[in-house]
Amino acid sequence: MAATIGSQGFIESDWDIKEHDWGGKCFFFLPYSSLLAKIIGHGKKIEQIRFEVRKNGYKTLNNMILFEHSTFKGKVMVEIEKQDKYDDQVITFDEGSIVDTLVHIGSISSVGKVITRLTERVSNKRAKPPRSIYYWLVSGVGSDKTVVFAIS
């Protein structure tokens, strides 16, 4: 049975142990700094990316704000409508970009185990490690939930 969580309409079964085709999806991003994979100024980055998306006239497609799992520098990004123009702050995923996901229930400080498990799963399945790992801190759910994304 799928559990609907919070006002975002988060349905755990849509994300846990799933594979998604991200070919052609566009994301607006901003760089951020981290210290040993802990984001510096997490809340400010969320406010900043929302402001920059509006300022630049982009339309977001959902409420997901993704953070790249990175030791020192990463990207925070949000999905936007497909763009016909070039913008150096927009990533468009190539055709064939596959994303595997897992849902983590618990504090963000313990998400490392899920990242390791998903990385191993993707490496075994595709015979190479993921290109990058992102995570979405699902807010307003009453408990700590994180969706981890492995991009191949």
N, C-alpha and C positions, 0 to 999 in steps of 0.2 A: 504494500500500500504506500503510495507516494504521500509524503507529508508536505503540505504547503506551509511555507514559513513567511511571516511578516507581510508587509505591504508591497514588497517587490515581487511577490508571486514566486518566490524561490521554491522550486520543486526538486528535492534532493535526488530523486531517481533520474532526473534529466542530466545530472552531472556526475554521479558516482559510477566509476568504471565505465565511462563512455568514450566514444571516438567521434570527433566532429571534423568536418571538412571546412577549413578556413581559407581555401583558395579564393582570392579576390576580395577578401574582407579588408577594410581600411580602418586604421587606428591612428588617432592623433596622440602624440606622446610628448612628454617633457622628461629631461634627465633629472635624476635625483642622486643624492649621496647616501651611502649607508656605511655603517661601521660593523664589520664582521656579520653581514647579512641583516643587521637591524637598521630599519629606515630612520633617517634623521628628519624630523619634522613631518611625519606622516600626515597629520591633519592639515597642515599648511599646503602640502602637495595636492591633496584632494581639492581644497578650495582653489588653488592656483590653476589646476587643469580645468576645472569647471569654468572659471573666469576666462581662461585663454580660448577654450572651445567657443564660448559665446562671442568673445571679442573678434575671433577670426571667422565668425559666421558659419560654423559647422553645425550640423544637426546630429546629435547623439542617437544611437539606435537602442540603447538599453542603459540600465543603471550600473553596469559592471565597471569598476575601476580596477585595472590590473596593475600589479607591481611585479617587476622583474626580480627574480631571486638572484641576488648578486652580492659579492663580498664587499665591494667598495662603491661602485657606481652602477646604476641601473636606469630603467625607464618606468615611468608611470604612464598608463595609456588607457584610452577609452575608445570604444568603437564608434565610428561616424559613418554617415552616408558615403557611398563610393564617390571618389573625386576624379574629375576629368583633368584637373590641373595638377602640376607638380608642386609639392610643398615639402621642404626638407624635414618637417616635423610630422609627416604622415607616413606610416608604414602600410604598404599594400602587400598582403601575403600572396606568394606565387601560387599558381594552380598546383594542386597536389600537396599543399601544406595541410598536414593532418595534426590534430590536437587530441591528445588523450587526457582525460580528466579523472581526478579522484576527489572525493569530499572528505575533509578532515573535521572531526568534531573534537574540540578542545582548544586550548589557548594557542595563540600564534607562536609562542615560544616552543611548542612541541611539534610544529609542522615539519620540521626537518626530517623526521622519520618517514612521513608521507612522501616528501620530495625524493628521498632515497628509494623508497619502494616503487614510486612511479617511474623514476629514472631507470631502475633495473627492469621493470616490466616493459618499458618502451624499447630499451636496448635489446632485450631478448626477442621481442616481437618484430622489430625492424632491423635487427643486426647492426645498429648504430645508436649511439646515445642521442637524446633530444638536442636540438639546436639551442633551445632556451627553455627556461622554466618561469612561469608567471603564477601569481596567486591573486585571488579575489577574496577580500575580507567581507563576507556577507554581513551587512549591518542590519540592526533592527530585528533580529531573529530570536532574541531572548536567551540564546546560548551562543557560544563561540563556534562559528562554522567558517571554514575556509575551503574554497575550491582551488585545487592545484592543477595547472595546465602545463603539459609537456608538448612543445611544438617540434614536430619532425619535418 
